[in-house]
């Protein structure tokens, strides 16, 4: 039997103590222990971006990091984006512009875009494309996704549209 490691995680603003096997990846812990199904395991090799979450505000691929390495960290998934029970502007613009089609890549794209807009509220199209480059989408062709991030950025800045 594998000995478990105790850790404390703050996930979507809720702190929780848990014990996990040292070899468990963060994506599995978020899905199994926290019931957060937005964390998608696509390639399980860090190539698709479907498992992107924010750890202390930085986007990471949760399929490539062991949960035990994140003791004391704050993790945000797409479920944690809502603001006072309202959709985050990124979620709203993705829905309004049809940037989410099958939806499999959407949580990872939203988290990568959130990290970008947190550090740069007025990114260029090239900066948006660069920030989203690690997230694969097979449905949209990316242009609508870039436009949704631009619109969300403008909304968040309070800019006229």
N, C-alpha and C positions, 0 to 999 in steps of 0.2 A: 504494500500500500504506500502511495506517495504522500509524504507529509505536506500539509497545507501551510500556506503563508498568510498571516493576518495583514490586512491593509485597510486603509480608510480612503474612500473615494467620495468626491463631491460631484454628483452627476445631475446635471440640469438643476443646479442650486439645492439639491437635497443630499445631505451627508449620510453616508452609510458605512458601517464596519462590516467586513466580510472576510471569509477565509477562502483562498483559492489554491489550486495546485500551481506550483511555480511555472509550469510549462503552458498554462492557459493564456491564449491571446486575448487582448482587450475586446476585440469584436465578439468573441464567444461569451465573455463575462457580461458585456452590455446586453446581448441578446438573451442569454439564459438567466442571469441573476436579476437583471433590471427590466426584462421584458421589453426592450427597446428594439423593435423590429425594423426601424429605419436604417439600422446599421446593416448594410447588405454585404454579404460575402460573395463576390463575383469570382475573381481569379484566385484569391487567397495567396497571391504572390506580390502584391503591391503594384500591379500594373494597370488596374482599372479605375481606382478611386472610389468605388462604390461604398467602401467602408470608412470614408473620411469623416473624422470627428475633430473637434477642437480640444486640445489639451493645454490648459492654461493659456487659451487664446490662439494657439498655433495649430494649423491643420496637420494632422498626422493620419497615416494609414493604420487603422486599428487592427488590421490583419497581420501587421509586421511588428507589433510591440507586445511584450508580455505585460499582463495586467499588474503583476507583482512589482514591476519597475515604476509604477505610477502612484505609489503610496503617497497620500497627501495632495494629490493633484485634483484640479477642477476640470471636469469633462463636460462638454456640451455636444449634444446630438441635435438633430433637426427637431425633435420633440421639445427641446428647450428654447427654440427660437421665438415662440409666441410671446407677445407683449400684452400683458393684461387680458389674456384670453382672445386676443386678436392676432391674426397672422402677421408675421414679420413682413416688412415691405418686400423683401426678397421672395418670400413665399407667395405674396399677393401678386407680384409682377410676373412670376413664373406662371401662375395660374391664368392671369389676365391675358398674357401674350401667347399662351400655348407652348411655353418653353419646356414643359414636362409632357411627354407623350406616354410612353409605357411606364415611366416613373422609376425604373430601376436605378438609374444613375442620379436622379434628382436629389436625394438627400446628400450625397457626396458633393455634388455641384453646389448646392446651397451652402454647405459648410465651408467649402473652399472660397466661395464668393463672400461669405460673411467675414472670414479672416481678412480678405483683401480690403473690404470696405471699412473694417475696423481700423486698419492701419493707413488707408488711403481713401478718403471719402469722395475723391473725384478722379478715379482712374481713367486712363485712356483706353481705347479699344485694345491696343496691343498689351497693355498691362492686365486687362481682364483676361484676354486669351492666354497670356503667360500664367496667370494665377490658376486658371482652369485646365491647363495643359495635361495634368495628371489624371483627369477624369474623362473616361471614355463614354460616349453616347452613340448608340447605333440608330437612333430614330430621327433626331432633329436637324442634323447638319450644323449645329452650333450657333448659327447666326441669331436665331431667336433667343438663345440662352444669353449671348453677349448683350443683346438689346434689353433683355429683362434685367440684367445686372446694371446696365446703364440707367434704366428707368428707376430701379430701386435706389441707386446712388443719388439720383436727382431728388427722388421723394424724400429720402433720409436727410438730404441737405436743405429741403424745403424750397428747392428751385422751382421756377415756373416750368411747366411742361407743355 
